[in-house]
Amino acid sequence: MLSLAGPSAGTAEAAEGGIHVSNGRVVEGNGNAFVMRGVNHAYTWYPERTSSIADIAAKGANTVRVVLSSGGRWTKTSASQVSTLISQCKEARVICVLEVHDTTGYGEDSAATSLDQAADYWVSVKSALEGQEDYVVVNIGNEPFGNTNYTAWTDATKAAIAKLRGAGIDHALMVDAPNWGQDWSGTMRDNAASVFASDPDRNTIFSIHMYGVYDTATEVQDYLNAFVSNRLPIVVGEFGDQHSDGNPDEGAIMATAQSLGVGYIGWSWSGNGSGVEYLDMVNGFDPNSLTSWGDRFFNGSNGIVATSERATVYGGGDNGGEDGGTGGTAPNGYPYCVHGSASDPDGDGWGWENNRSCVVRGALAPNGYVYCVHGSASDPDGDGWGWENNRSCVVRGSAADR
């Protein structure tokens, strides 16, 4: 999303510890799958709204994406302010996705700053980030290219990742798509594997922003499946229920994300301006005054209340199995794996814990069958059903995936 005061808008695994990528999924340090269900909060324009993170958490969100500024377009968010925001997230028991907003529309918007400048900012506030790998994801730069020179996204993103890793920033990184975040050109989709491989930690999460470009279920499903089927971590980092560039299919976005075990973060809590006030989830930062979009997002089908699970680092979900706790029961009757993909070395969606089979969250189709590891290669007749490891499986995005 652009300024609230301006125009609107792989198979390899990361090292263990902190939030990280494992087998194409976002997991916590203990290996438990973590599916983001969050809200964007425009901190950099409203720093006085100090209760917003807690208010968002009270609505059931497990993640807050916080807008920061590197100082290029707005007042720089200092290291001490970053520390305070992280503390607020931890007190509210939400995962903190911190993003630099100054990069929005680079190449098309002359006021925007580069990803390289954003990387310099993160290095400058490294002291606030150190030791917070269990609680913080670093979203390098918001919508870092507009619709001009967007093919430069790949090399610029790789260079920014390299700069952060070289500086010793070991957090999970998140990278936004070009084309004002919507990747209508397929630039991020087509280059995601090489970007992921360029990260020496193999710990980069991709973020797509879904507004008017994604106005049909097919477009939503095709885009997200392109990442999931290739075991590349994807999150819907922004979306709304309407927008100036078209009418996003929020129902399809939320349903598809839930079906695929993909995270989503809605835009935004409050404070929108310049004609996009309809994207406010609450009126005037009042948590007791939901807008129609806010009510849909929190209380509707596949919304926050129905699907959000608190991170286990805060005691949510399960307890890591240390006292016999479980991860819940999958639709096929098998328990979910407490340790997520860490209990599934062959990546087929089935794990082994406590002397019994378990299912990795996000590995099941809505009908209760596991997804085919090898996709359509295991489905020679093209009916959506495959056969792997002596059992039936479902091809993601096929007619059987329902």
N, C-alpha and C positions, 0 to 999 in steps of 0.2 A: 504494500500500500504506500502511496506517496505521502508526503507531508500532510498532516491533518489540516494544515493551514494553506496547502497548495493544491495542485491538481490531483485527482484521485487516481486514483489509479485504475557386489561381487562375492565371490565365493570365499575370498581370503578373510581371515578373522583378525580383529584388533587384539592387541595385547590385553591381558586380563587386568582388572582393576578399574574402578570408576565406571561411569556410563560408557558403554562401548558397543561396537558392532560385532555381532557374531552370526555367521551364516546368513548375512543379509538382513538381520533383525537388530533393532536397538534393544540392548539388555543392560541390566544393572551389573554392578561389580560381582554380585553373587551368581550371575548367569540367568537371573529371572527376567523374562521378557518384560519390557516396559513400553506400553502403547500410550503415546502422548494424547491427552484429551485436555486441551488448554485454550487460553484466551490471550490475545494480544493486549498489552497495556502501554499507552503512550506516555511513558514516564518523562521523556526529555522535554515535552511541552507542558507537562503538568506535574512537576516535581513536588508540588505541595500536597498532592493527593496521596498521602502516605498510608492510607488504609486500603488502597485499591487491591494490592496483592492479597491481603487477608480476606477482603470481601470476595474476590474471585475464588479463592480457595474454599470459602464457606458455601459457595454454590456447587461445589463438587469437583471443580477442575483439579487435575493433578499436575498441571504445567502452566506457567505464565511466561509468555514471550515478552520481554521488556525492551522497549525502544530506548536506545542510548544515542548519544552524539559524540563523534570524534573531534568536534570543534570546527569542522569544515564549513558547516551550514548553520549550526546552532551552538549553543553554549556547551562546551566540552563536559562530558560526564567524567568526573575525577575518579581516581582510584578509591578514595574514601567513600564516594557515593556508590561506586560499584560494590564495595564491601558491605555497605548498609543495605543495598538491595538484595544481595545474597543472603544476608542475615534475615531480612524480611521473608524471603522465600522459604528459608529453613524453618523459621518460626511458624509459618503458615503450612508447612509440610507439603510444598510443591517443588517440582523441578524448575530451575530457572534457566530459560533460554535467553541469552543476552545478545542483542543484535545492534550493529551500527547502522543508522538510518541514512547517513550522509551520502552513501553510495547510490541511492535510488535514482535510476534512470541515467546512469553515467553514459556518456557518449551522445546522448540526445538532450539531456538537461544540462546546460552549461554550468549550473551551480553545483552539480554532483561531484563527489570526490571518487577517487579510484579505489579498487580493492587493495592495491599496494599501500595506499594511505590508511585504509582501514586496518590492515595488518600491523602497520606501525603503531596505531592506537592500541591494539591489543597487547603488543609488546610493552607499551608504556604503562599499562595497568596490570601487568603480570602479577605484581605483588598481591593484588586483591583476588586473583584467580587461584593462586597456588594453594594446594591442599583441598580444593573444592570439587575435585573431579567426580565425586559421587552425586553432586547436587547441581552442577552447572554444565550447560552445553554452550559453546561459543559459536554463534551465528555470525560469520565473518562480516558480511555486508548485505544489507537489504536490497533486493532487486537491482543487482549491480550493473546491469546494462539495460538501456531502453531498446528501441528498435533501430538504432544506428550502430554500426560496427560491432554488432553483438557476437559475431564469430570470434572476436577476441576473448570471449568469456572463458574458453577452455584453458588457454595458456595463462590468463590472468588469475584464474582460480587456482591452478596448480602452483603458480608462483606465490600466492598468498598463503596457501597451505604450507609450502616449504619454508616460508619466512617464520610462521608460527612454530612449526616443529623445530626449526633451527634455533629458535629462542628458548626452547624448552617448555613450550606450552603443550601439555600432553592430554588436554581435555578432548572429549568428543567434539568435533567440528561440524557445523552445519553450513551448507552453501546453497544460496538461492539461485534460481534460474534467471536467465536473461529475458529480454522482451517484457520488461516491467514485471518480472517474476513468473510470467505465464507460459514461457517456452513454446509459443505457437510455432516457432521454427524447428523445434525438436533438437536444438543445439545441446541442451543439457542431457536430454534423453540419449542422444546418439554418442555422446562423449563421456557419459557418467562412468563407464567401466575404466577408462584410462585415467580419469581424475581420481577415482577411488584407488587405483593401483599406484598412483603417484604419491599418495600419503604413506610415508614409511610406517606409520602406526596402523594403517588400514582402518581408520576410525573417523570416516567422513560420512555424514548423513546428508542426503539431498532433499531440498525443500522446493515444492512447487506451489505457486499461488494461483488459486482457481477463482477467477471472476468471469467476465463475459465470454472468454474463449471456451469455457467449459459449461455450455448451456444444454448439453444432452448427456444422458447416462452413458452412451457409447463412448463419447470423448473422455469422460471421467474414467471409465473402466479401462479403456485402451491405454491411457497414459499410466495409470498406477500399475496395471498388470505388466507393462513393459519393464518396470523396475523389479517388481516382486518375482516375476518369472525368471529374471536374471540374477536373483539374490543380491540386489543392490538396495540399500536402505533408503526409503522414501517417506517423507512426511508432507502433509498438506499444511504449509506454514501460515497461510492466510486464505480465507474465503469469506463470502457473505451470502446473503439471500437475494441481493439485487446489486446492480452496479451500473455506472454510467456507460460502460462499454458493452452491456448486454445483461442477460438474466441468468446468472449461474444456477445450475441445478443442485441446490444445497442438499436436497433429499438424496440424490444419487451420490454426492460427495460423501455424506455421512454414512450412508448404507454401504457403499463400496469400501470405504476405509474400515468399517467394522468387519465386513466380510473377510477382508484381506489381512486384518490385524495391523493396519497402518495408522499412524498417529494423525491427528488433525488439531489445528489451532485456529480458532475463529477470530476474525477482525470485526470489531474490537470493543473493549469494555465501555469506553465513553470518551467524549471530547472531539468527535469528528466534526469537520467543518467543510466549507467550500462546496456545498451541495451534496455531500455524502453523509449527512447527519443520520440518514436511515441505517447506517452501519453501526450505530451505537447499540449496545446490548442493554444498557440501562440509561435512564434519563439523568443527566447532571451528576454522574458518578454515585447515584443513590442506589444501593444494592436492593432496596425494597421497591424499586420502580422499573421493572423490566419493560423493555420495548417488545414489539411483536417479534422482532428478530431475536432478541434475547430469550424470550419465552420458547421460541422454536429451538434455539440452540441448546438451552439447558434442559428443557422439559420435554421436547419432542422426541419422535422416533429416532433411535440411534444417537440421541443427544448425550450430554454430559452426565446427567443423573442416571441414565440407563447403562452407560458403558464405561465410565471413568473408574479406574482403580488406582488407589494411592501407591506410590513407589514403596517397595519393601524397605528401603533405607530409612523410611519414616514409620515402619511398622505396618504398612498396608499389605494387602494381598495375603501372602503367607509369611512364615517366619524363617524361611530357608530350610525348613525340615528339621531343625535342631531339636524340637520337642515333639516330633511326629506330626507337625502341621502339614496341610496339603495345599495344593494350588487350586482346588476346586475340581469340578467334574465336567468333562467335555460332553458335547451332545451325543457322542456314541457310547457313553457310559464309562469310559476309561477316565482315570484321574488325569488332570493336567500335571505336567512335570514341574515339580517345585523349583528345580534348578534350570528350567528352560532348556535351551539348546545345548547347554553344557552336558546334559544327560543323553544327547542324541549325536554321537560322534559321526555317524554316517549320513546325517542330514536328511533322513527320510520322514521326519515328523514324529517318529516314535522314539521314546527314550526308555530307560530302565532304572527304576528307583524303588527301594524298599522291597526288592524281590518281586516286582511286578511291572508290566508294561505301563507306560504313561504317554500322554500326547503333549507335544510342544504347542503352546499357545500360538495362534496364527497359522498353524499347519493344517487346520481342518477347513473343509468346504462347509457351507451352510447345511448340507445334508448329512454331515457327520463323518464323511469319509475324508481320509488324508489326501492332500494334494500330491500329484505325481512329481517326484523329484526331477525327472527328465522331461517333464512337460509332454508335448504332443508326440515326442519320439516313442513314448510308451502307449500310444493310442493309434495303432495302424489303421483302424477303420474310421477314425475321425468323429466318433460319436461323443467325445468328451470323457469317456471312461478308459482308463489305462490299467495295466497290470504290472505291479512291481513288488518284489519281495513276497511273492505268493499271496498277494491280496489286491483287491481292487483299489484304484485311486482315481482322483478327479483332476482333469487338466484345468488349470486356472483360466478363467475367462471363457470357458467353453459353455455349451448348452447344459452340461451336467453340473455346472458350478452355481447351484441355487438350492 
